[in-house]
Amino acid sequence: MVRTNKVKARIVELGIGYPKVAKYLGINSATLSLKLSNKRRIYLDEVIKLCKILKITTAEELKEYFNLDFLILS
């Protein structure tokens, strides 16, 4: 599960923008919005890519941005 406000704030903080994040994940901006709002599943590979683009590098940071209890592994 995505901690929506934290992830969205990080995107703004880094000045990346939804279109660039969506392209990096290989999805469209609408799908990204649904995933970040917890209306669509987010998969482990997407979380890994989000961590790279959002420069989330530690386990503590990962826990700040994602609730790993609800992570879909496949």
Predicted model as a PDB file, atoms N, CA, C, CB and O in Angstrom, pLDDT in the B-factor column:
MODEL        1                                                                  
ATOM      1  N   MET A   1       0.852  -1.170   0.000  1.00 82.00           N  
ATOM      2  CA  MET A   1       0.000   0.000   0.000  1.00 82.00           C  
ATOM      3  C   MET A   1       0.900   1.238   0.000  1.00 82.00           C  
ATOM      4  CB  MET A   1      -0.971  -0.004   1.228  1.00 82.00           C  
ATOM      5  O   MET A   1       1.894   1.298   0.725  1.00 82.00           O  
ATOM      6  N   VAL A   2       0.550   2.181  -0.792  1.00 90.00           N  
ATOM      7  CA  VAL A   2       1.323   3.410  -0.944  1.00 90.00           C  
ATOM      8  C   VAL A   2       0.871   4.425   0.095  1.00 90.00           C  
ATOM      9  CB  VAL A   2       1.172   3.987  -2.372  1.00 90.00           C  
ATOM     10  O   VAL A   2      -0.326   4.601   0.323  1.00 90.00           O  
ATOM     11  N   ARG A   3       1.816   5.079   0.710  1.00 91.00           N  
ATOM     12  CA  ARG A   3       1.490   6.216   1.582  1.00 91.00           C  
ATOM     13  C   ARG A   3       1.411   7.422   0.635  1.00 91.00           C  
ATOM     14  CB  ARG A   3       2.589   6.430   2.765  1.00 91.00           C  
ATOM     15  O   ARG A   3       2.383   8.136   0.389  1.00 91.00           O  
ATOM     16  N   THR A   4       0.207   7.596   0.131  1.00 93.00           N  
ATOM     17  CA  THR A   4      -0.083   8.492  -0.986  1.00 93.00           C  
ATOM     18  C   THR A   4       0.531   9.880  -0.842  1.00 93.00           C  
ATOM     19  CB  THR A   4      -1.558   8.626  -1.143  1.00 93.00           C  
ATOM     20  O   THR A   4       1.258  10.327  -1.728  1.00 93.00           O  
ATOM     21  N   ASN A   5       0.251  10.552   0.244  1.00 94.00           N  
ATOM     22  CA  ASN A   5       0.733  11.924   0.396  1.00 94.00           C  
ATOM     23  C   ASN A   5       2.250  12.012   0.389  1.00 94.00           C  
ATOM     24  CB  ASN A   5       0.199  12.518   1.675  1.00 94.00           C  
ATOM     25  O   ASN A   5       2.815  12.956  -0.164  1.00 94.00           O  
ATOM     26  N   LYS A   6       2.912  11.038   0.997  1.00 95.00           N  
ATOM     27  CA  LYS A   6       4.376  11.039   1.043  1.00 95.00           C  
ATOM     28  C   LYS A   6       4.972  10.863  -0.363  1.00 95.00           C  
ATOM     29  CB  LYS A   6       4.883   9.921   1.980  1.00 95.00           C  
ATOM     30  O   LYS A   6       5.897  11.579  -0.744  1.00 95.00           O  
ATOM     31  N   VAL A   7       4.439   9.916  -1.118  1.00 96.00           N  
ATOM     32  CA  VAL A   7       4.978   9.653  -2.454  1.00 96.00           C  
ATOM     33  C   VAL A   7       4.706  10.843  -3.380  1.00 96.00           C  
ATOM     34  CB  VAL A   7       4.363   8.359  -3.045  1.00 96.00           C  
ATOM     35  O   VAL A   7       5.591  11.273  -4.119  1.00 96.00           O  
ATOM     36  N   LYS A   8       3.500  11.362  -3.336  1.00 95.00           N  
ATOM     37  CA  LYS A   8       3.174  12.508  -4.190  1.00 95.00           C  
ATOM     38  C   LYS A   8       4.037  13.722  -3.831  1.00 95.00           C  
ATOM     39  CB  LYS A   8       1.679  12.864  -4.062  1.00 95.00           C  
ATOM     40  O   LYS A   8       4.495  14.447  -4.714  1.00 95.00           O  
ATOM     41  N   ALA A   9       4.253  13.934  -2.544  1.00 96.00           N  
ATOM     42  CA  ALA A   9       5.097  15.051  -2.107  1.00 96.00           C  
ATOM     43  C   ALA A   9       6.536  14.866  -2.589  1.00 96.00           C  
ATOM     44  CB  ALA A   9       5.065  15.182  -0.570  1.00 96.00           C  
ATOM     45  O   ALA A   9       7.199  15.832  -2.966  1.00 96.00           O  
ATOM     46  N   ARG A  10       7.008  13.630  -2.575  1.00 97.00           N  
ATOM     47  CA  ARG A  10       8.373  13.353  -3.030  1.00 97.00           C  
ATOM     48  C   ARG A  10       8.520  13.627  -4.526  1.00 97.00           C  
ATOM     49  CB  ARG A  10       8.755  11.897  -2.721  1.00 97.00           C  
ATOM     50  O   ARG A  10       9.541  14.157  -4.964  1.00 97.00           O  
ATOM     51  N   ILE A  11       7.510  13.269  -5.303  1.00 96.00           N  
ATOM     52  CA  ILE A  11       7.529  13.550  -6.743  1.00 96.00           C  
ATOM     53  C   ILE A  11       7.636  15.050  -6.978  1.00 96.00           C  
ATOM     54  CB  ILE A  11       6.260  12.987  -7.434  1.00 96.00           C  
ATOM     55  O   ILE A  11       8.411  15.504  -7.819  1.00 96.00           O  
ATOM     56  N   VAL A  12       6.854  15.811  -6.228  1.00 96.00           N  
ATOM     57  CA  VAL A  12       6.891  17.278  -6.351  1.00 96.00           C  
ATOM     58  C   VAL A  12       8.234  17.814  -5.878  1.00 96.00           C  
ATOM     59  CB  VAL A  12       5.743  17.927  -5.540  1.00 96.00           C  
ATOM     60  O   VAL A  12       8.833  18.669  -6.531  1.00 96.00           O  
ATOM     61  N   GLU A  13       8.706  17.313  -4.742  1.00 97.00           N  
ATOM     62  CA  GLU A  13       9.979  17.757  -4.166  1.00 97.00           C  
ATOM     63  C   GLU A  13      11.138  17.587  -5.142  1.00 97.00           C  
ATOM     64  CB  GLU A  13      10.272  16.987  -2.884  1.00 97.00           C  
ATOM     65  O   GLU A  13      12.010  18.451  -5.240  1.00 97.00           O  
ATOM     66  N   LEU A  14      11.141  16.478  -5.858  1.00 97.00           N  
ATOM     67  CA  LEU A  14      12.212  16.210  -6.818  1.00 97.00           C  
ATOM     68  C   LEU A  14      11.962  16.859  -8.178  1.00 97.00           C  
ATOM     69  CB  LEU A  14      12.382  14.719  -6.993  1.00 97.00           C  
ATOM     70  O   LEU A  14      12.840  16.854  -9.042  1.00 97.00           O  
ATOM     71  N   GLY A  15      10.762  17.417  -8.368  1.00 97.00           N  
ATOM     72  CA  GLY A  15      10.440  18.095  -9.617  1.00 97.00           C  
ATOM     73  C   GLY A  15      10.365  17.166 -10.812  1.00 97.00           C  
ATOM     74  O   GLY A  15      10.678  17.557 -11.937  1.00 97.00           O  
ATOM     75  N   ILE A  16       9.948  15.934 -10.564  1.00 95.00           N  
ATOM     76  CA  ILE A  16       9.934  14.935 -11.628  1.00 95.00           C  
ATOM     77  C   ILE A  16       8.670  15.015 -12.476  1.00 95.00           C  
ATOM     78  CB  ILE A  16      10.066  13.548 -11.038  1.00 95.00           C  
ATOM     79  O   ILE A  16       8.760  15.085 -13.702  1.00 95.00           O  
ATOM     80  N   GLY A  17       7.511  15.007 -11.861  1.00 93.00           N  
ATOM     81  CA  GLY A  17       6.246  15.032 -12.585  1.00 93.00           C  
ATOM     82  C   GLY A  17       5.717  13.636 -12.878  1.00 93.00           C  
ATOM     83  O   GLY A  17       6.479  12.697 -13.106  1.00 93.00           O  
ATOM     84  N   TYR A  18       4.409  13.525 -12.865  1.00 94.00           N  
ATOM     85  CA  TYR A  18       3.735  12.242 -13.104  1.00 94.00           C  
ATOM     86  C   TYR A  18       4.080  11.614 -14.447  1.00 94.00           C  
ATOM     87  CB  TYR A  18       2.248  12.429 -13.019  1.00 94.00           C  
ATOM     88  O   TYR A  18       4.333  10.410 -14.497  1.00 94.00           O  
ATOM     89  N   PRO A  19       4.102  12.377 -15.542  1.00 97.00           N  
ATOM     90  CA  PRO A  19       4.385  11.748 -16.844  1.00 97.00           C  
ATOM     91  C   PRO A  19       5.734  11.033 -16.874  1.00 97.00           C  
ATOM     92  CB  PRO A  19       4.347  12.795 -17.943  1.00 97.00           C  
ATOM     93  O   PRO A  19       5.839   9.941 -17.434  1.00 97.00           O  
ATOM     94  N   LYS A  20       6.762  11.631 -16.282  1.00 97.00           N  
ATOM     95  CA  LYS A  20       8.085  11.009 -16.280  1.00 97.00           C  
ATOM     96  C   LYS A  20       8.090   9.750 -15.413  1.00 97.00           C  
ATOM     97  CB  LYS A  20       9.145  12.004 -15.778  1.00 97.00           C  
ATOM     98  O   LYS A  20       8.672   8.735 -15.797  1.00 97.00           O  
ATOM     99  N   VAL A  21       7.447   9.811 -14.252  1.00 97.00           N  
ATOM    100  CA  VAL A  21       7.378   8.645 -13.370  1.00 97.00           C  
ATOM    101  C   VAL A  21       6.621   7.521 -14.062  1.00 97.00           C  
ATOM    102  CB  VAL A  21       6.701   9.007 -12.026  1.00 97.00           C  
ATOM    103  O   VAL A  21       7.057   6.370 -14.042  1.00 97.00           O  
ATOM    104  N   ALA A  22       5.487   7.851 -14.673  1.00 97.00           N  
ATOM    105  CA  ALA A  22       4.675   6.847 -15.366  1.00 97.00           C  
ATOM    106  C   ALA A  22       5.469   6.204 -16.501  1.00 97.00           C  
ATOM    107  CB  ALA A  22       3.380   7.483 -15.915  1.00 97.00           C  
ATOM    108  O   ALA A  22       5.441   4.984 -16.664  1.00 97.00           O  
ATOM    109  N   LYS A  23       6.160   7.000 -17.268  1.00 97.00           N  
ATOM    110  CA  LYS A  23       6.955   6.469 -18.373  1.00 97.00           C  
ATOM    111  C   LYS A  23       8.035   5.527 -17.852  1.00 97.00           C  
ATOM    112  CB  LYS A  23       7.591   7.613 -19.180  1.00 97.00           C  
ATOM    113  O   LYS A  23       8.273   4.471 -18.438  1.00 97.00           O  
ATOM    114  N   TYR A  24       8.684   5.899 -16.763  1.00 97.00           N  
ATOM    115  CA  TYR A  24       9.725   5.062 -16.161  1.00 97.00           C  
ATOM    116  C   TYR A  24       9.160   3.716 -15.711  1.00 97.00           C  
ATOM    117  CB  TYR A  24      10.369   5.785 -14.971  1.00 97.00           C  
ATOM    118  O   TYR A  24       9.835   2.690 -15.798  1.00 97.00           O  
ATOM    119  N   LEU A  25       7.909   3.729 -15.227  1.00 96.00           N  
ATOM    120  CA  LEU A  25       7.261   2.494 -14.790  1.00 96.00           C  
ATOM    121  C   LEU A  25       6.652   1.709 -15.948  1.00 96.00           C  
ATOM    122  CB  LEU A  25       6.189   2.809 -13.774  1.00 96.00           C  
ATOM    123  O   LEU A  25       6.299   0.541 -15.788  1.00 96.00           O  
ATOM    124  N   GLY A  26       6.528   2.344 -17.110  1.00 96.00           N  
ATOM    125  CA  GLY A  26       5.944   1.670 -18.266  1.00 96.00           C  
ATOM    126  C   GLY A  26       4.423   1.639 -18.227  1.00 96.00           C  
ATOM    127  O   GLY A  26       3.796   0.733 -18.777  1.00 96.00           O  
ATOM    128  N   ILE A  27       3.836   2.636 -17.572  1.00 97.00           N  
ATOM    129  CA  ILE A  27       2.377   2.746 -17.481  1.00 97.00           C  
ATOM    130  C   ILE A  27       1.976   4.173 -17.850  1.00 97.00           C  
ATOM    131  CB  ILE A  27       1.864   2.372 -16.043  1.00 97.00           C  
ATOM    132  O   ILE A  27       2.830   5.050 -17.980  1.00 97.00           O  
ATOM    133  N   ASN A  28       0.683   4.397 -18.015  1.00 96.00           N  
ATOM    134  CA  ASN A  28       0.255   5.769 -18.318  1.00 96.00           C  
ATOM    135  C   ASN A  28      -0.009   6.540 -17.019  1.00 96.00           C  
ATOM    136  CB  ASN A  28      -1.020   5.761 -19.213  1.00 96.00           C  
ATOM    137  O   ASN A  28      -0.096   5.951 -15.941  1.00 96.00           O  
ATOM    138  N   SER A  29      -0.132   7.843 -17.140  1.00 96.00           N  
ATOM    139  CA  SER A  29      -0.303   8.712 -15.968  1.00 96.00           C  
ATOM    140  C   SER A  29      -1.570   8.396 -15.184  1.00 96.00           C  
ATOM    141  CB  SER A  29      -0.328  10.164 -16.399  1.00 96.00           C  
ATOM    142  O   SER A  29      -1.579   8.500 -13.957  1.00 96.00           O  
ATOM    143  N   ALA A  30      -2.633   8.012 -15.872  1.00 97.00           N  
ATOM    144  CA  ALA A  30      -3.886   7.676 -15.191  1.00 97.00           C  
ATOM    145  C   ALA A  30      -3.711   6.441 -14.308  1.00 97.00           C  
ATOM    146  CB  ALA A  30      -5.009   7.440 -16.218  1.00 97.00           C  
ATOM    147  O   ALA A  30      -4.199   6.401 -13.178  1.00 97.00           O  
ATOM    148  N   THR A  31      -3.015   5.441 -14.831  1.00 97.00           N  
ATOM    149  CA  THR A  31      -2.750   4.223 -14.056  1.00 97.00           C  
ATOM    150  C   THR A  31      -1.859   4.540 -12.866  1.00 97.00           C  
ATOM    151  CB  THR A  31      -2.094   3.142 -14.939  1.00 97.00           C  
ATOM    152  O   THR A  31      -2.079   4.023 -11.771  1.00 97.00           O  
ATOM    153  N   LEU A  32      -0.861   5.380 -13.070  1.00 97.00           N  
ATOM    154  CA  LEU A  32       0.007   5.792 -11.968  1.00 97.00           C  
ATOM    155  C   LEU A  32      -0.807   6.454 -10.865  1.00 97.00           C  
ATOM    156  CB  LEU A  32       1.100   6.749 -12.469  1.00 97.00           C  
ATOM    157  O   LEU A  32      -0.622   6.160  -9.684  1.00 97.00           O  
ATOM    158  N   SER A  33      -1.692   7.334 -11.251  1.00 96.00           N  
ATOM    159  CA  SER A  33      -2.541   8.018 -10.277  1.00 96.00           C  
ATOM    160  C   SER A  33      -3.376   7.021  -9.469  1.00 96.00           C  
ATOM    161  CB  SER A  33      -3.458   9.020 -10.986  1.00 96.00           C  
ATOM    162  O   SER A  33      -3.508   7.153  -8.252  1.00 96.00           O  
ATOM    163  N   LEU A  34      -3.935   6.028 -10.156  1.00 97.00           N  
ATOM    164  CA  LEU A  34      -4.730   5.006  -9.467  1.00 97.00           C  
ATOM    165  C   LEU A  34      -3.874   4.190  -8.502  1.00 97.00           C  
ATOM    166  CB  LEU A  34      -5.396   4.077 -10.485  1.00 97.00           C  
ATOM    167  O   LEU A  34      -4.317   3.868  -7.399  1.00 97.00           O  
ATOM    168  N   LYS A  35      -2.664   3.859  -8.907  1.00 96.00           N  
ATOM    169  CA  LYS A  35      -1.778   3.084  -8.045  1.00 96.00           C  
ATOM    170  C   LYS A  35      -1.341   3.899  -6.830  1.00 96.00           C  
ATOM    171  CB  LYS A  35      -0.552   2.611  -8.831  1.00 96.00           C  
ATOM    172  O   LYS A  35      -1.294   3.378  -5.716  1.00 96.00           O  
ATOM    173  N   LEU A  36      -1.024   5.170  -7.042  1.00 95.00           N  
ATOM    174  CA  LEU A  36      -0.590   6.011  -5.933  1.00 95.00           C  
ATOM    175  C   LEU A  36      -1.734   6.354  -4.989  1.00 95.00           C  
ATOM    176  CB  LEU A  36       0.033   7.281  -6.460  1.00 95.00           C  
ATOM    177  O   LEU A  36      -1.501   6.736  -3.842  1.00 95.00           O  
ATOM    178  N   SER A  37      -2.961   6.221  -5.462  1.00 94.00           N  
ATOM    179  CA  SER A  37      -4.143   6.461  -4.625  1.00 94.00           C  
ATOM    180  C   SER A  37      -4.694   5.177  -4.022  1.00 94.00           C  
ATOM    181  CB  SER A  37      -5.227   7.145  -5.435  1.00 94.00           C  
ATOM    182  O   SER A  37      -5.761   5.172  -3.409  1.00 94.00           O  
ATOM    183  N   ASN A  38      -3.950   4.086  -4.206  1.00 92.00           N  
ATOM    184  CA  ASN A  38      -4.338   2.774  -3.674  1.00 92.00           C  
ATOM    185  C   ASN A  38      -5.661   2.261  -4.224  1.00 92.00           C  
ATOM    186  CB  ASN A  38      -4.422   2.842  -2.177  1.00 92.00           C  
ATOM    187  O   ASN A  38      -6.388   1.537  -3.544  1.00 92.00           O  
ATOM    188  N   LYS A  39      -5.964   2.637  -5.444  1.00 95.00           N  
ATOM    189  CA  LYS A  39      -7.168   2.145  -6.117  1.00 95.00           C  
ATOM    190  C   LYS A  39      -6.829   1.021  -7.093  1.00 95.00           C  
ATOM    191  CB  LYS A  39      -7.874   3.292  -6.857  1.00 95.00           C  
ATOM    192  O   LYS A  39      -7.718   0.347  -7.613  1.00 95.00           O  
ATOM    193  N   ARG A  40      -5.538   0.829  -7.333  1.00 95.00           N  
ATOM    194  CA  ARG A  40      -5.015  -0.264  -8.156  1.00 95.00           C  
ATOM    195  C   ARG A  40      -3.845  -0.894  -7.426  1.00 95.00           C  
ATOM    196  CB  ARG A  40      -4.585   0.240  -9.571  1.00 95.00           C  
ATOM    197  O   ARG A  40      -3.161  -0.231  -6.646  1.00 95.00           O  
ATOM    198  N   ARG A  41      -3.615  -2.159  -7.674  1.00 90.00           N  
ATOM    199  CA  ARG A  41      -2.486  -2.847  -7.047  1.00 90.00           C  
ATOM    200  C   ARG A  41      -1.160  -2.257  -7.500  1.00 90.00           C  
ATOM    201  CB  ARG A  41      -2.527  -4.339  -7.365  1.00 90.00           C  
ATOM    202  O   ARG A  41      -1.006  -1.830  -8.645  1.00 90.00           O  
ATOM    203  N   ILE A  42      -0.214  -2.243  -6.584  1.00 89.00           N  
ATOM    204  CA  ILE A  42       1.152  -1.879  -6.938  1.00 89.00           C  
ATOM    205  C   ILE A  42       2.019  -3.102  -6.662  1.00 89.00           C  
ATOM    206  CB  ILE A  42       1.654  -0.611  -6.130  1.00 89.00           C  
ATOM    207  O   ILE A  42       1.911  -3.727  -5.607  1.00 89.00           O  
ATOM    208  N   TYR A  43       2.859  -3.428  -7.602  1.00 89.00           N  
ATOM    209  CA  TYR A  43       3.658  -4.639  -7.534  1.00 89.00           C  
ATOM    210  C   TYR A  43       5.086  -4.323  -7.092  1.00 89.00           C  
ATOM    211  CB  TYR A  43       3.664  -5.349  -8.889  1.00 89.00           C  
ATOM    212  O   TYR A  43       5.546  -3.185  -7.176  1.00 89.00           O  
ATOM    213  N   LEU A  44       5.767  -5.358  -6.623  1.00 86.00           N  
ATOM    214  CA  LEU A  44       7.112  -5.192  -6.091  1.00 86.00           C  
ATOM    215  C   LEU A  44       8.052  -4.545  -7.103  1.00 86.00           C  
ATOM    216  CB  LEU A  44       7.665  -6.532  -5.659  1.00 86.00           C  
ATOM    217  O   LEU A  44       8.834  -3.666  -6.741  1.00 86.00           O  
ATOM    218  N   ASP A  45       7.988  -4.966  -8.362  1.00 92.00           N  
ATOM    219  CA  ASP A  45       8.872  -4.373  -9.369  1.00 92.00           C  
ATOM    220  C   ASP A  45       8.593  -2.883  -9.546  1.00 92.00           C  
ATOM    221  CB  ASP A  45       8.712  -5.098 -10.709  1.00 92.00           C  
ATOM    222  O   ASP A  45       9.511  -2.110  -9.819  1.00 92.00           O  
ATOM    223  N   GLU A  46       7.343  -2.475  -9.394  1.00 94.00           N  
ATOM    224  CA  GLU A  46       6.993  -1.058  -9.487  1.00 94.00           C  
ATOM    225  C   GLU A  46       7.506  -0.290  -8.276  1.00 94.00           C  
ATOM    226  CB  GLU A  46       5.476  -0.887  -9.616  1.00 94.00           C  
ATOM    227  O   GLU A  46       7.966   0.844  -8.407  1.00 94.00           O  
ATOM    228  N   VAL A  47       7.429  -0.897  -7.113  1.00 92.00           N  
ATOM    229  CA  VAL A  47       7.956  -0.260  -5.904  1.00 92.00           C  
ATOM    230  C   VAL A  47       9.465  -0.070  -6.035  1.00 92.00           C  
ATOM    231  CB  VAL A  47       7.622  -1.104  -4.645  1.00 92.00           C  
ATOM    232  O   VAL A  47       9.998   0.977  -5.667  1.00 92.00           O  
ATOM    233  N   ILE A  48      10.144  -1.073  -6.555  1.00 94.00           N  
ATOM    234  CA  ILE A  48      11.595  -0.984  -6.742  1.00 94.00           C  
ATOM    235  C   ILE A  48      11.935   0.160  -7.699  1.00 94.00           C  
ATOM    236  CB  ILE A  48      12.161  -2.324  -7.281  1.00 94.00           C  
ATOM    237  O   ILE A  48      12.851   0.941  -7.440  1.00 94.00           O  
ATOM    238  N   LYS A  49      11.199   0.254  -8.797  1.00 97.00           N  
ATOM    239  CA  LYS A  49      11.443   1.337  -9.757  1.00 97.00           C  
ATOM    240  C   LYS A  49      11.126   2.695  -9.144  1.00 97.00           C  
ATOM    241  CB  LYS A  49      10.607   1.129 -11.026  1.00 97.00           C  
ATOM    242  O   LYS A  49      11.861   3.660  -9.355  1.00 97.00           O  
ATOM    243  N   LEU A  50      10.034   2.772  -8.386  1.00 96.00           N  
ATOM    244  CA  LEU A  50       9.695   4.033  -7.717  1.00 96.00           C  
ATOM    245  C   LEU A  50      10.797   4.448  -6.748  1.00 96.00           C  
ATOM    246  CB  LEU A  50       8.357   3.904  -6.971  1.00 96.00           C  
ATOM    247  O   LEU A  50      11.147   5.625  -6.663  1.00 96.00           O  
ATOM    248  N   CYS A  51      11.331   3.492  -6.029  1.00 96.00           N  
ATOM    249  CA  CYS A  51      12.428   3.798  -5.104  1.00 96.00           C  
ATOM    250  C   CYS A  51      13.619   4.379  -5.846  1.00 96.00           C  
ATOM    251  CB  CYS A  51      12.852   2.542  -4.336  1.00 96.00           C  
ATOM    252  O   CYS A  51      14.258   5.314  -5.362  1.00 96.00           O  
ATOM    253  N   LYS A  52      13.920   3.838  -7.004  1.00 97.00           N  
ATOM    254  CA  LYS A  52      15.046   4.354  -7.791  1.00 97.00           C  
ATOM    255  C   LYS A  52      14.797   5.776  -8.247  1.00 97.00           C  
ATOM    256  CB  LYS A  52      15.305   3.464  -9.001  1.00 97.00           C  
ATOM    257  O   LYS A  52      15.644   6.649  -8.056  1.00 97.00           O  
ATOM    258  N   ILE A  53      13.649   6.015  -8.845  1.00 97.00           N  
ATOM    259  CA  ILE A  53      13.384   7.338  -9.402  1.00 97.00           C  
ATOM    260  C   ILE A  53      13.155   8.388  -8.306  1.00 97.00           C  
ATOM    261  CB  ILE A  53      12.170   7.277 -10.323  1.00 97.00           C  
ATOM    262  O   ILE A  53      13.435   9.571  -8.504  1.00 97.00           O  
ATOM    263  N   LEU A  54      12.644   7.945  -7.148  1.00 97.00           N  
ATOM    264  CA  LEU A  54      12.386   8.871  -6.041  1.00 97.00           C  
ATOM    265  C   LEU A  54      13.551   8.934  -5.058  1.00 97.00           C  
ATOM    266  CB  LEU A  54      11.119   8.464  -5.305  1.00 97.00           C  
ATOM    267  O   LEU A  54      13.469   9.614  -4.035  1.00 97.00           O  
ATOM    268  N   LYS A  55      14.630   8.230  -5.366  1.00 97.00           N  
ATOM    269  CA  LYS A  55      15.848   8.242  -4.553  1.00 97.00           C  
ATOM    270  C   LYS A  55      15.580   7.825  -3.106  1.00 97.00           C  
ATOM    271  CB  LYS A  55      16.476   9.630  -4.580  1.00 97.00           C  
ATOM    272  O   LYS A  55      16.051   8.451  -2.157  1.00 97.00           O  
ATOM    273  N   ILE A  56      14.815   6.756  -2.974  1.00 96.00           N  
ATOM    274  CA  ILE A  56      14.549   6.153  -1.676  1.00 96.00           C  
ATOM    275  C   ILE A  56      15.570   5.035  -1.526  1.00 96.00           C  
ATOM    276  CB  ILE A  56      13.052   5.619  -1.551  1.00 96.00           C  
ATOM    277  O   ILE A  56      15.526   4.048  -2.262  1.00 96.00           O  
ATOM    278  N   THR A  57      16.494   5.185  -0.574  1.00 95.00           N  
ATOM    279  CA  THR A  57      17.643   4.286  -0.539  1.00 95.00           C  
ATOM    280  C   THR A  57      17.769   3.430   0.719  1.00 95.00           C  
ATOM    281  CB  THR A  57      18.870   5.077  -0.692  1.00 95.00           C  
ATOM    282  O   THR A  57      18.553   2.481   0.735  1.00 95.00           O  
ATOM    283  N   THR A  58      17.023   3.739   1.758  1.00 93.00           N  
ATOM    284  CA  THR A  58      17.163   2.962   2.994  1.00 93.00           C  
ATOM    285  C   THR A  58      15.847   2.260   3.340  1.00 93.00           C  
ATOM    286  CB  THR A  58      17.605   3.876   4.163  1.00 93.00           C  
ATOM    287  O   THR A  58      14.775   2.637   2.866  1.00 93.00           O  
ATOM    288  N   ALA A  59      15.959   1.246   4.167  1.00 88.00           N  
ATOM    289  CA  ALA A  59      14.766   0.521   4.614  1.00 88.00           C  
ATOM    290  C   ALA A  59      13.830   1.446   5.391  1.00 88.00           C  
ATOM    291  CB  ALA A  59      15.164  -0.688   5.487  1.00 88.00           C  
ATOM    292  O   ALA A  59      12.609   1.333   5.280  1.00 88.00           O  
ATOM    293  N   GLU A  60      14.398   2.352   6.168  1.00 90.00           N  
ATOM    294  CA  GLU A  60      13.579   3.298   6.934  1.00 90.00           C  
ATOM    295  C   GLU A  60      12.771   4.197   6.003  1.00 90.00           C  
ATOM    296  CB  GLU A  60      14.464   4.153   7.856  1.00 90.00           C  
ATOM    297  O   GLU A  60      11.588   4.447   6.235  1.00 90.00           O  
ATOM    298  N   GLU A  61      13.426   4.678   4.947  1.00 92.00           N  
ATOM    299  CA  GLU A  61      12.714   5.507   3.970  1.00 92.00           C  
ATOM    300  C   GLU A  61      11.631   4.697   3.271  1.00 92.00           C  
ATOM    301  CB  GLU A  61      13.693   6.090   2.933  1.00 92.00           C  
ATOM    302  O   GLU A  61      10.520   5.184   3.060  1.00 92.00           O  
ATOM    303  N   LEU A  62      11.955   3.470   2.917  1.00 91.00           N  
ATOM    304  CA  LEU A  62      10.985   2.596   2.250  1.00 91.00           C  
ATOM    305  C   LEU A  62       9.721   2.461   3.089  1.00 91.00           C  
ATOM    306  CB  LEU A  62      11.599   1.208   1.986  1.00 91.00           C  
ATOM    307  O   LEU A  62       8.611   2.530   2.560  1.00 91.00           O  
ATOM    308  N   LYS A  63       9.883   2.271   4.381  1.00 89.00           N  
ATOM    309  CA  LYS A  63       8.736   2.145   5.289  1.00 89.00           C  
ATOM    310  C   LYS A  63       7.944   3.438   5.390  1.00 89.00           C  
ATOM    311  CB  LYS A  63       9.204   1.726   6.672  1.00 89.00           C  
ATOM    312  O   LYS A  63       6.739   3.407   5.641  1.00 89.00           O  
ATOM    313  N   GLU A  64       8.605   4.575   5.198  1.00 92.00           N  
ATOM    314  CA  GLU A  64       7.908   5.861   5.222  1.00 92.00           C  
ATOM    315  C   GLU A  64       6.970   6.022   4.023  1.00 92.00           C  
ATOM    316  CB  GLU A  64       8.921   7.005   5.247  1.00 92.00           C  
ATOM    317  O   GLU A  64       5.918   6.653   4.134  1.00 92.00           O  
ATOM    318  N   TYR A  65       7.345   5.463   2.904  1.00 93.00           N  
ATOM    319  CA  TYR A  65       6.610   5.667   1.653  1.00 93.00           C  
ATOM    320  C   TYR A  65       5.655   4.534   1.293  1.00 93.00           C  
ATOM    321  CB  TYR A  65       7.578   5.854   0.538  1.00 93.00           C  
ATOM    322  O   TYR A  65       4.704   4.734   0.537  1.00 93.00           O  
ATOM    323  N   PHE A  66       5.908   3.346   1.836  1.00 90.00           N  
ATOM    324  CA  PHE A  66       5.092   2.186   1.484  1.00 90.00           C  
ATOM    325  C   PHE A  66       4.785   1.357   2.714  1.00 90.00           C  
ATOM    326  CB  PHE A  66       5.795   1.328   0.432  1.00 90.00           C  
ATOM    327  O   PHE A  66       5.651   1.147   3.563  1.00 90.00           O  
ATOM    328  N   ASN A  67       3.542   0.882   2.809  1.00 85.00           N  
ATOM    329  CA  ASN A  67       3.146  -0.063   3.843  1.00 85.00           C  
ATOM    330  C   ASN A  67       3.388  -1.448   3.254  1.00 85.00           C  
ATOM    331  CB  ASN A  67       1.632   0.139   4.297  1.00 85.00           C  
ATOM    332  O   ASN A  67       2.587  -1.930   2.453  1.00 85.00           O  
ATOM    333  N   LEU A  68       4.449  -2.066   3.632  1.00 75.00           N  
ATOM    334  CA  LEU A  68       4.879  -3.319   3.013  1.00 75.00           C  
ATOM    335  C   LEU A  68       3.990  -4.503   3.349  1.00 75.00           C  
ATOM    336  CB  LEU A  68       6.276  -3.627   3.426  1.00 75.00           C  
ATOM    337  O   LEU A  68       4.074  -5.535   2.681  1.00 75.00           O  
ATOM    338  N   ASP A  69       3.148  -4.389   4.352  1.00 73.00           N  
ATOM    339  CA  ASP A  69       2.234  -5.482   4.710  1.00 73.00           C  
ATOM    340  C   ASP A  69       1.260  -5.780   3.580  1.00 73.00           C  
ATOM    341  CB  ASP A  69       1.460  -5.135   5.985  1.00 73.00           C  
ATOM    342  O   ASP A  69       0.774  -6.905   3.470  1.00 73.00           O  
ATOM    343  N   PHE A  70       0.967  -4.795   2.741  1.00 58.00           N  
ATOM    344  CA  PHE A  70      -0.024  -4.961   1.695  1.00 58.00           C  
ATOM    345  C   PHE A  70       0.587  -5.075   0.309  1.00 58.00           C  
ATOM    346  CB  PHE A  70      -0.982  -3.821   1.725  1.00 58.00           C  
ATOM    347  O   PHE A  70      -0.135  -5.043  -0.688  1.00 58.00           O  
ATOM    348  N   LEU A  71       1.894  -5.207   0.230  1.00 54.00           N  
ATOM    349  CA  LEU A  71       2.592  -5.298  -1.037  1.00 54.00           C  
ATOM    350  C   LEU A  71       2.243  -6.606  -1.741  1.00 54.00           C  
ATOM    351  CB  LEU A  71       4.105  -5.187  -0.827  1.00 54.00           C  
ATOM    352  O   LEU A  71       2.307  -7.677  -1.137  1.00 54.00           O  
ATOM    353  N   ILE A  72       1.879  -6.517  -2.997  1.00 54.00           N  
ATOM    354  CA  ILE A  72       1.559  -7.683  -3.820  1.00 54.00           C  
ATOM    355  C   ILE A  72       2.858  -8.158  -4.461  1.00 54.00           C  
ATOM    356  CB  ILE A  72       0.466  -7.346  -4.912  1.00 54.00           C  
ATOM    357  O   ILE A  72       3.500  -7.388  -5.177  1.00 54.00           O  
ATOM    358  N   LEU A  73       3.257  -9.387  -4.228  1.00 57.00           N  
ATOM    359  CA  LEU A  73       4.553  -9.863  -4.685  1.00 57.00           C  
ATOM    360  C   LEU A  73       4.550 -10.456  -6.087  1.00 57.00           C  
ATOM    361  CB  LEU A  73       5.060 -10.873  -3.739  1.00 57.00           C  
ATOM    362  O   LEU A  73       5.622 -10.685  -6.649  1.00 57.00           O  
ATOM    363  N   SER A  74       3.396 -10.709  -6.663  1.00 50.00           N  
ATOM    364  CA  SER A  74       3.423 -11.298  -8.009  1.00 50.00           C  
ATOM    365  C   SER A  74       2.432 -10.619  -8.921  1.00 50.00           C  
ATOM    366  CB  SER A  74       3.129 -12.792  -7.952  1.00 50.00           C  
ATOM    367  O   SER A  74       2.319 -10.983 -10.091  1.00 50.00           O  
TER     368      SER A  74                                                      
ENDMDL                                                                          
END                                                                             
